[in-house]
Amino acid sequence: MDAAKQQAYWKENLTYIVVLLAIWFFVSFFCGIMVVDQLDTMKIGGFPLGFWFANQGSMVTFVALIWIYVGLMNKLDIKYDVHEGE
């Protein structure tokens, strides 16, 4: 792979990372800390929504974002022909 393709690949990869980390930051910091009082007016399974975001929501979101990142990277690897396998 030439240098221009490597830079394009890395730029797309960094874009994915920044966007996914921004989503995780929003869910864990903003929803779990900043607007917790407003979210606590709603309930999930009998627990206030703000409490849920602070305790489980950020972890569930993080795991989901890992799966999304894996899917995006697999597609990116195929796009730039650096994928594993046949």
C-alpha positions in Angstrom: 0.0 0.0 0.0 1.4 3.4 -1.0 1.8 6.3 1.4 -1.3 8.2 0.2 -3.5 5.1 0.8 -1.9 4.6 4.2 -2.7 8.2 5.2 -6.3 7.9 3.9 -6.8 4.7 5.8 -5.4 6.2 9.0 -7.4 9.3 8.6 -10.7 7.3 8.3 -9.7 5.2 11.2 -9.0 8.3 13.4 -12.4 9.7 12.3 -14.1 6.5 13.5 -12.2 6.6 16.8 -13.0 10.3 17.5 -16.7 9.9 16.7 -17.1 6.7 18.7 -15.2 8.2 21.7 -17.3 11.3 21.5 -20.5 9.2 21.7 -19.1 7.3 24.7 -18.1 10.6 26.4 -21.6 11.9 25.9 -23.2 8.9 27.3 -20.9 8.4 30.3 -20.1 12.0 31.2 -23.0 14.0 30.0 -25.9 11.6 30.6 -24.3 10.0 33.7 -23.1 13.2 35.4 -24.3 16.5 33.8 -28.0 15.9 33.2 -28.5 13.1 35.8 -31.2 15.0 37.6 -33.3 15.5 34.5 -32.8 11.9 33.5 -33.8 10.7 37.0 -37.4 11.7 36.3 -37.6 8.7 34.0 -37.3 5.1 35.1 -35.8 1.9 33.5 -36.7 -1.3 35.4 -37.7 0.7 38.4 -34.4 2.6 38.6 -33.9 6.3 37.7 -32.5 6.7 34.2 -29.6 8.8 35.3 -28.6 6.1 37.8 -28.8 3.6 35.0 -26.6 5.6 32.7 -24.0 6.2 35.4 -23.8 2.5 36.5 -24.6 0.4 33.4 -25.4 2.6 30.5 -21.8 3.7 29.9 -20.6 0.1 30.0 -23.3 -1.2 27.7 -22.6 1.7 25.3 -18.9 1.0 25.4 -19.4 -2.7 24.5 -21.8 -1.7 21.7 -19.3 0.8 20.4 -16.6 -1.9 20.3 -18.8 -4.0 18.1 -19.6 -1.1 15.9 -15.8 -0.2 15.6 -15.0 -3.8 14.7 -17.6 -3.7 11.9 -16.4 -0.4 10.6 -12.8 -1.5 10.6 -13.6 -4.7 8.8 -15.3 -2.7 6.1 -12.4 -0.2 6.0 -9.9 -3.1 5.7 -11.8 -4.4 2.8 -12.0 -1.0 1.2 -8.2 -0.5 1.4 -7.5 -4.2 0.7 -5.7 -4.9 3.9 -8.1 -7.4 5.3 -7.2 -10.8 6.7 -8.1 -14.0 4.9 -8.5 -15.0 1.4 
